C-alpha cells in the first residue's frame, strides 16, 4: 500500500461513512484469560462511544510505511491452503458473523500477544468501502467496486485513578470513580491490503505503535510469515555495514555527502508527491559512495555486505537509514544539528594539531535568544 492509499482509507473512518455493523472483541487479563466479550452494534452506541471505538480502529492504519506500517506478504501456498490465511478469509467472507472463526482468531491473538503486566482489549470489525472512481481532474464520479476488509486493534488497558472533579449541578468537587480504561492502540492490522485501490488478498498491512518493536510473535502467530527487520534494525544494520566495510574511509565528508544526497533526494521525492516510497539497491548506494570519493574496493565490500545482511535484491529506503529532518554531529557534550540539505555548511579542520568542527555564521548570531556580536 502507498501512503496515498492509506490516507484515502483513513479519510473513510468516519461514523457517517463506515459500514461497520458490529464491533467484536474481548477483554484479556495477564493470565491470558478472557474476562468478557464485546459484541455491540456500532449504530446503537452513543456518538461519543462510536468515536472512541472508531479512533482505536483507525489507529491501525496510522504512521509511516516500513516504520509503523509493515507490509505482510502471503505466499501462494498460504493463499491456496494455509490455516492463517484461511481463517482471515473466513472471517471476512462471513463479515465476522462466524462465531467459531472469531473464537479461533481471539485464541490465536491471545497465544501470540504479550502485553507484560497489562490487561488488554482485542477489537475487530468488518467494513465495506465503495471505492469512488476518479476522473482525470481528480473529481469523484461514483463507484464501481467495493473493498471488503477486516480491521483489528489490540489495545492495552491502564488504571484510571480516582480524581477530584467539578460537578456544575452541585457547584462542588467530588471524587470520580477509578477503574480500567483502554489505552491507545499498540498493534493491529487490516486484511486484505488496499493495493491499487482494490483488495489484495496476498497482502495485509500490520501496524505497530513503536517502530522499534514489531511484535514478531504476533506476526508469526496471525500471519505465519517471515518477520522483516524493523526500521530501527535496518538503520543499525546499514550503519554497521557502512563503518565496517569502509573502515578508515568512512570519514566525516563521506557520511556528510551520503546523508546530504539521500536527504535531498528524499525531500524532492516527497515534494513531487510520488506515492511509491523512494528506495535504492545496494549497487545504487555504492554509486553514491563512489561519488563521495570511496575506493572501488571498499564499495564492492559494502555492496556485498548489504546483500548478505539485508538480503539479495533488497531495496533500501533512505527514510529508514537516515534522519531526513536533521544531520546531527556529536562530540563529547557538544551537539550540533542542521537540516540534511545544509550539512555541507559544516566542515572539519585541523589547527595547530587539534581537530575542529567549523560552523559558518550569518550576519546575526543569537545566544539563548539574545542577539550578540562576533
DANOR-V52859 format. One record per pair of residues at least 24 apart in sequence whose ideal C-beta (glycine too) atoms are under 8 Angstrom apart, sorted by sequence separation. I is the first residue (numbers start at 0). J is the second residue. D is the distance in Angstrom with one decimal. If there is no record, write none. Layout:
i: (I | I)
j: (J | J)
d: (D | D)
This chain:
i: (17 | 83 | 125 | 126 | 156 | 184 | 281 | 124 | 156 | 157 | 183 | 281 | 123 | 124 | 155 | 156 | 261 | 330 | 14 | 123 | 154 | 155 | 260 | 95 | 123 | 154 | 186 | 281 | 328 | 95 | 122 | 123 | 154 | 22 | 95 | 121 | 122 | 154 | 155 | 257 | 260 | 94 | 121 | 122 | 153 | 154 | 186 | 256 | 257 | 284 | 14 | 121 | 122 | 152 | 153 | 280 | 281 | 90 | 120 | 153 | 188 | 280 | 91 | 119 | 120 | 152 | 153 | 256 | 257 | 280 | 281 | 14 | 90 | 119 | 152 | 253 | 256 | 279 | 280 | 14 | 17 | 119 | 120 | 151 | 256 | 278 | 279 | 118 | 119 | 150 | 151 | 278 | 279 | 117 | 118 | 150 | 151 | 253 | 278 | 279 | 14 | 117 | 150 | 151 | 252 | 253 | 277 | 278 | 13 | 117 | 149 | 252 | 253 | 276 | 277 | 12 | 112 | 114 | 148 | 149 | 277 | 148 | 276 | 108 | 148 | 245 | 12 | 248 | 12 | 108 | 148 | 248 | 248 | 146 | 9 | 12 | 245 | 248 | 146 | 148 | 9 | 146 | 147 | 246 | 8 | 9 | 144 | 146 | 245 | 265 | 144 | 244 | 264 | 265 | 95 | 5 | 245 | 262 | 91 | 244 | 245 | 261 | 265 | 91 | 244 | 266 | 91 | 265 | 5 | 90 | 261 | 262 | 241 | 244 | 261 | 2 | 118 | 120 | 240 | 243 | 262 | 2 | 87 | 261 | 1 | 5 | 258 | 0 | 153 | 240 | 257 | 262 | 117 | 240 | 56 | 119 | 130 | 55 | 130 | 259 | 0 | 56 | 237 | 240 | 258 | 239 | 0 | 52 | 114 | 255 | 23 | 33 | 236 | 237 | 236 | 266 | 20 | 21 | 112 | 266 | 33 | 233 | 262 | 263 | 262 | 263 | 23 | 31 | 237 | 261 | 262 | 31 | 25 | 259 | 262 | 228 | 258 | 259 | 27 | 233 | 237 | 238 | 37 | 41 | 233 | 237 | 259 | 34 | 258 | 259 | 27 | 29 | 37 | 234 | 29 | 233 | 234 | 29 | 233 | 234 | 255 | 29 | 255 | 29 | 230 | 28 | 60 | 255 | 27 | 59 | 26 | 27 | 59 | 26 | 27 | 59 | 26 | 27 | 56 | 58 | 25 | 56 | 252 | 24 | 25 | 56 | 251 | 24 | 55 | 24 | 23 | 24 | 55 | 91 | 22 | 23 | 91 | 23 | 22 | 112 | 21 | 87 | 113 | 112 | 19 | 20 | 111 | 112 | 19 | 111 | 19 | 18 | 111 | 112 | 17 | 18 | 108 | 111 | 18 | 110 | 111 | 88 | 108 | 107 | 108 | 107 | 84 | 87 | 11 | 71 | 8 | 71 | 70 | 78 | 78 | 58 | 59 | 55 | 58 | 75 | 59 | 73 | 55 | 56 | 59 | 73 | 55 | 58 | 59 | 60 | 72 | 73 | 26 | 51 | 59 | 72 | 73 | 56 | 71 | 70 | 71 | 71 | 70 | 71 | 69 | 70 | 68 | 69 | 68 | 69 | 68 | 69 | 83 | 67 | 83 | 67 | 83 | 67 | 82 | 81 | 67 | 60 | 62 | 66 | 69 | 61 | 60 | 62 | 77 | 59 | 63 | 71 | 77 | 58 | 62 | 69 | 73 | 58 | 74 | 71 | 73 | 72 | 71 | 69 | 66 | 65 | 63 | 65 | 8 | 8 | 7 | 5 | 4 | 7 | 4 | 4 | 0 | 4 | 0 | 0 | 5 | 0 | 0 | 65 | 64 | 65 | 66 | 65 | 66 | 65 | 63 | 3 | 4 | 3 | 2 | 1 | 1 | 2 | 1)
j: (41 | 107 | 149 | 150 | 180 | 208 | 305 | 149 | 181 | 182 | 208 | 306 | 149 | 150 | 181 | 182 | 287 | 356 | 41 | 150 | 181 | 182 | 287 | 123 | 151 | 182 | 214 | 309 | 356 | 124 | 151 | 152 | 183 | 52 | 125 | 151 | 152 | 184 | 185 | 287 | 290 | 125 | 152 | 153 | 184 | 185 | 217 | 287 | 288 | 315 | 46 | 153 | 154 | 184 | 185 | 312 | 313 | 123 | 153 | 186 | 221 | 313 | 125 | 153 | 154 | 186 | 187 | 290 | 291 | 314 | 315 | 49 | 125 | 154 | 187 | 288 | 291 | 314 | 315 | 50 | 53 | 155 | 156 | 187 | 292 | 314 | 315 | 155 | 156 | 187 | 188 | 315 | 316 | 155 | 156 | 188 | 189 | 291 | 316 | 317 | 53 | 156 | 189 | 190 | 291 | 292 | 316 | 317 | 53 | 157 | 189 | 292 | 293 | 316 | 317 | 53 | 153 | 155 | 189 | 190 | 318 | 190 | 318 | 151 | 191 | 288 | 56 | 292 | 57 | 153 | 193 | 293 | 294 | 193 | 57 | 60 | 293 | 297 | 196 | 198 | 60 | 197 | 198 | 297 | 60 | 61 | 196 | 198 | 297 | 317 | 197 | 297 | 317 | 318 | 149 | 60 | 300 | 317 | 147 | 300 | 301 | 317 | 321 | 148 | 301 | 323 | 149 | 323 | 64 | 149 | 320 | 321 | 301 | 304 | 321 | 63 | 179 | 181 | 301 | 304 | 323 | 64 | 149 | 323 | 64 | 68 | 321 | 64 | 217 | 304 | 321 | 326 | 182 | 305 | 122 | 185 | 196 | 122 | 197 | 326 | 68 | 124 | 305 | 308 | 326 | 308 | 70 | 122 | 185 | 326 | 95 | 105 | 308 | 309 | 309 | 339 | 94 | 95 | 186 | 340 | 109 | 309 | 338 | 339 | 339 | 340 | 101 | 109 | 315 | 339 | 340 | 110 | 105 | 339 | 342 | 309 | 339 | 340 | 109 | 315 | 319 | 320 | 120 | 124 | 316 | 320 | 342 | 118 | 342 | 343 | 112 | 114 | 122 | 319 | 115 | 319 | 320 | 116 | 320 | 321 | 342 | 117 | 343 | 118 | 319 | 118 | 150 | 345 | 118 | 150 | 118 | 119 | 151 | 119 | 120 | 152 | 120 | 121 | 150 | 152 | 120 | 151 | 347 | 120 | 121 | 152 | 347 | 121 | 152 | 122 | 122 | 123 | 154 | 190 | 122 | 123 | 191 | 124 | 124 | 214 | 124 | 190 | 216 | 216 | 124 | 125 | 216 | 217 | 125 | 217 | 126 | 126 | 219 | 220 | 126 | 127 | 217 | 220 | 128 | 220 | 221 | 200 | 220 | 220 | 221 | 221 | 200 | 203 | 128 | 188 | 128 | 192 | 192 | 200 | 201 | 183 | 184 | 181 | 184 | 201 | 186 | 200 | 183 | 184 | 187 | 201 | 184 | 187 | 188 | 189 | 201 | 202 | 156 | 181 | 189 | 202 | 203 | 187 | 202 | 202 | 203 | 204 | 204 | 205 | 204 | 205 | 204 | 205 | 205 | 206 | 206 | 207 | 221 | 206 | 222 | 207 | 223 | 208 | 223 | 223 | 210 | 204 | 206 | 210 | 213 | 206 | 206 | 208 | 223 | 206 | 210 | 218 | 224 | 206 | 210 | 218 | 222 | 208 | 224 | 222 | 224 | 224 | 224 | 227 | 230 | 230 | 230 | 233 | 189 | 193 | 193 | 193 | 193 | 196 | 194 | 195 | 192 | 196 | 193 | 194 | 204 | 202 | 204 | 276 | 276 | 316 | 318 | 318 | 319 | 319 | 318 | 272 | 274 | 274 | 274 | 274 | 275 | 276 | 276)
d: (7.4 | 7.9 | 5.7 | 6.4 | 6.5 | 6.5 | 3.7 | 7.3 | 5.6 | 4.9 | 6.7 | 5.5 | 6.3 | 5.6 | 8.0 | 6.2 | 7.6 | 7.0 | 7.8 | 7.2 | 5.0 | 4.8 | 5.8 | 6.6 | 4.5 | 6.0 | 5.2 | 7.5 | 6.3 | 7.2 | 6.8 | 7.8 | 6.8 | 5.4 | 4.7 | 7.3 | 4.6 | 5.1 | 5.6 | 5.9 | 7.8 | 4.5 | 7.8 | 7.6 | 7.0 | 6.2 | 6.1 | 7.6 | 7.0 | 6.3 | 7.2 | 5.5 | 6.9 | 4.4 | 5.7 | 7.4 | 7.5 | 7.7 | 7.4 | 5.0 | 7.4 | 8.0 | 6.7 | 6.0 | 4.9 | 7.9 | 6.0 | 7.3 | 6.1 | 6.4 | 7.1 | 5.1 | 7.4 | 6.1 | 4.1 | 7.1 | 4.1 | 6.9 | 7.4 | 6.9 | 6.8 | 4.7 | 6.3 | 5.0 | 7.9 | 3.8 | 5.1 | 7.2 | 6.1 | 7.2 | 5.4 | 6.3 | 7.9 | 4.3 | 4.7 | 7.7 | 7.6 | 4.7 | 4.9 | 6.8 | 6.5 | 6.3 | 5.0 | 8.0 | 7.1 | 6.7 | 6.6 | 7.8 | 7.5 | 7.0 | 6.7 | 7.1 | 6.1 | 5.5 | 6.0 | 5.7 | 6.2 | 5.1 | 5.5 | 5.0 | 7.4 | 6.4 | 7.3 | 8.0 | 6.1 | 7.5 | 7.1 | 7.9 | 4.1 | 6.7 | 7.1 | 5.2 | 6.5 | 6.0 | 6.3 | 7.9 | 6.1 | 5.3 | 7.7 | 6.7 | 5.7 | 6.6 | 6.6 | 7.2 | 5.8 | 7.3 | 7.9 | 5.4 | 5.0 | 5.0 | 6.2 | 6.1 | 7.2 | 6.0 | 7.3 | 5.6 | 7.9 | 7.6 | 6.3 | 4.2 | 6.4 | 4.1 | 7.8 | 6.9 | 4.3 | 7.1 | 5.5 | 5.0 | 7.6 | 6.0 | 7.7 | 6.4 | 6.8 | 5.1 | 5.3 | 8.0 | 6.6 | 5.5 | 6.4 | 7.1 | 5.6 | 6.1 | 6.7 | 8.0 | 7.7 | 6.9 | 5.3 | 7.5 | 7.8 | 4.6 | 7.8 | 7.2 | 8.0 | 5.8 | 6.3 | 7.4 | 5.4 | 6.1 | 7.0 | 7.3 | 7.6 | 6.1 | 7.8 | 5.7 | 5.4 | 7.9 | 7.1 | 7.0 | 7.1 | 7.4 | 5.5 | 7.1 | 5.1 | 7.8 | 6.4 | 7.8 | 7.0 | 7.2 | 7.9 | 6.7 | 7.5 | 7.2 | 7.5 | 6.9 | 2.6 | 5.4 | 5.9 | 5.1 | 6.9 | 7.4 | 5.9 | 7.4 | 5.3 | 5.6 | 7.6 | 7.8 | 5.4 | 6.7 | 5.7 | 7.5 | 7.9 | 7.5 | 7.5 | 7.6 | 7.9 | 4.2 | 4.8 | 7.5 | 6.0 | 6.0 | 7.9 | 7.5 | 7.0 | 6.0 | 7.8 | 4.7 | 5.0 | 6.0 | 6.3 | 7.9 | 5.2 | 7.1 | 7.0 | 6.2 | 4.5 | 5.0 | 7.5 | 7.0 | 6.4 | 5.8 | 6.8 | 5.6 | 6.5 | 7.9 | 7.4 | 5.0 | 5.3 | 6.7 | 5.0 | 6.3 | 7.4 | 7.9 | 7.9 | 5.9 | 5.4 | 5.2 | 5.0 | 5.0 | 4.9 | 4.2 | 7.5 | 6.2 | 5.7 | 7.0 | 6.3 | 5.3 | 7.5 | 6.8 | 5.4 | 7.5 | 7.2 | 5.0 | 6.8 | 7.3 | 4.6 | 7.2 | 4.8 | 5.7 | 6.9 | 4.9 | 4.9 | 5.5 | 6.7 | 7.9 | 5.6 | 4.7 | 7.3 | 2.7 | 7.5 | 6.0 | 6.4 | 7.0 | 7.4 | 5.5 | 6.6 | 6.0 | 7.8 | 7.5 | 5.3 | 7.2 | 7.1 | 7.9 | 7.3 | 6.3 | 6.0 | 6.4 | 6.0 | 6.8 | 3.8 | 7.9 | 8.0 | 7.7 | 7.6 | 7.9 | 3.1 | 5.3 | 5.3 | 6.9 | 6.3 | 6.0 | 6.7 | 7.0 | 7.7 | 7.8 | 6.3 | 5.7 | 7.6 | 7.5 | 6.2 | 6.1 | 4.1 | 6.9 | 6.5 | 5.2 | 7.5 | 7.8 | 5.8 | 4.6 | 7.2 | 7.8 | 5.8 | 7.1 | 6.4 | 6.0 | 5.7 | 5.9 | 4.5 | 6.9 | 7.7 | 6.7 | 5.7 | 6.7 | 6.8 | 4.2 | 6.3 | 6.8 | 6.6 | 7.9 | 7.0 | 4.5 | 7.7 | 7.0 | 7.7 | 7.1 | 7.6 | 8.0 | 7.1 | 7.8 | 7.8 | 5.1 | 6.5 | 6.4 | 5.6 | 6.6 | 4.4 | 5.7 | 8.0 | 7.9 | 7.7 | 5.4 | 7.7 | 7.7 | 5.2 | 7.3 | 7.1 | 7.8 | 5.3 | 6.4 | 5.7 | 5.8 | 7.7 | 7.7 | 5.5 | 7.1 | 5.7 | 5.7 | 7.8 | 7.6 | 7.2 | 5.6 | 7.2 | 8.0 | 7.4 | 4.4 | 6.5 | 3.8 | 6.1 | 7.6 | 7.7)
